[in-house]
Structures are given as C-alpha cells and as structure tokens.
Amino acid sequence: MPPPDSASTRSSLPLAATLMTDPTPSPTSAAPPPNPLAAASSFFHHHLSRLASHLTAPRPALAAAAATRAPGPQGASLSLALAPDEVARALTGTPVFTVCNSNNEFVLVSDPATGLRSLGLLCFRSEDANALLSHVRTRQPVLGRGAKVVPITLDQVYMLKAEGIAFRFLPDPLQIKNALELKSGLTAFDGVPVFQSDLLVVKKQKKRYCPIYFQKEDIERELTKASKSSRGSALSKQIMVGSLEDVLRKMEINDRNSGWDDLIFIPPGKSLNQHINEVSA
C-alpha cells in the first residue's frame, strides 16, 4: 500500500459523501476499562442504543438504490483517477449488514450529535445488526413488524446514490481492539480498521494484487503461510493498520498506476487466493 498522503484532498469524495464513521468516543467514556475489547464493545453498544432511539421513516428500497451506479470508465470524464466503479470492484464480495423493513427499505435513524436525519447503519457483524433489529422492534413495534437483517456488499454500498441518505459503519469491536494493540499509545480508533502487509503482495495473471484485510486474524494466518520463520510478535511487526475510509479516499484521489489501484479487499474469513479465484470466475 503506498504511504498515506495527508495533504491530498479532493472536493468531491464519493465515499465521504455517503459513508460516515463514528468519531472518537464521547467525553463520558474518556477513561476506558482495562480490557480493550470490553471498552470497544461497551462503546459500540452504547452508541448503537443511542442511535436506535432516534428512528426515522424508511427511505428508498435497497434493491433500487443498489442498482443506481455512477458512470464507469467509459463516461465523459477524462480524469486519470480511479472511477467509482473501479474502486467498488476492489470491494467486491465483502458483506455488511443493515436492517430493512418488509418492503426492503432501509430502516434509518437520526443522529442528534451531528444533526443527520436520514442515517443508515451498516454493521460488520450480523450479531450487531441483530442487536439493532431488536432496538427497532422494541422502540417502534409497527416499524419493526416484518423488519429483518439484510446483507449488502461493500461494492454495492459504495455505489449507492440514494439522495439524502448517509451511512455510518459500525465496525467489529474485536478489530478495533486489534487495531489499538498494533497502534500502541492510542485509546480510540477512528473508522473501520483494515490490515495490510507488504509481504503479501502478489502477482497473478499479469496483475499485481495488494491485499487489504478486515480481520487481523486473517492477515496473520496468511503471513504464517508466507513466512514460516515469523511467529507470534514477529508477525505483528509486519502488519500495518489503517482505516477503510482513509484507504478509499486515497484510491479516489490517486491516479491509475500509482499503486492504489492494486488494492483488493479480502472478505472476512477468506484468503487472497480464494477471493481472487471467486471474483475472477
């Protein structure tokens, strides 16, 4: 993965316009519990409960929204930067989970902290989406009747152009814990953690792949296979951690052949080879 360029900016960021992550924990949780996982889980469920208490009316049907796509490389734009569908292609196959009503419409919340009124929540774990579903059914029985957890892939989410809807990621608390352990000294992580190692960059079918993992356990398993001499803490030294949102912004603003177009996101529980075979089949 090329080094982050904090000075890079762009006036229009497709992801930034639709996907919003929760900022650092509220001041009331400034003193985290001794257990990092307990801290992450506690904050996650507190935030989920707070957001779910501000339910709003359902908005566009999931299937219809997911079918709306921005112009691809064949469009009129002459920009050398990656097109939205090229970025989305790197995200193919990674599921997130949301709550929809019986008409397959997003169940939305409003966030009093930001003033956002039409906010869809996307969970990286199905159990967290089920917790959201329970909140919906408890606080809005009519809305909750027929509501269900629905999986949607990140490439579909990225291409959504549903006007007036923002999405907030609710990351896996365990991966927040893992990210904080890798970034010693931090007590909070802003965004969805992703993990990468230069040791896992490969070339297949004349194409270079730089894999990005959503789970630290997955990249450790790959590193163990790639480097038999590295074990335990030695593996951790080979792992870099960043946020999904930051990586996608870098993909959007950098030119092709800059290295950012080589990225491929590996769905949780899968290996690089397995995922490449599935997406290229």
Secondary structure, 3 states (H helix, E strand, C coil): CCCCCCCCCCCCCHHHHHECCCCCCCHHHCCCCCCHHHHHHHHHHHHHHHHHCCECCCCCEHHHHHHCCCCCCCCCCCCCECCHHHHHHHCCCCEEEEEECCCCEECCEEECCCCEEEEEEEECCHHHHHHHHHHHHHHCHHHHCCCEEEEEEHHHHHHCCCCCCEEEEECCHHHHHHHHHHCCCCCCCCCCEEEECHHHCEEECCEEEEEEECCHHHHHHHHHHHCCCCCCHHHHCCCEEEEHHHHHHHHHHCECCCCHHHEEEECCCCCHHHHHHHHCC
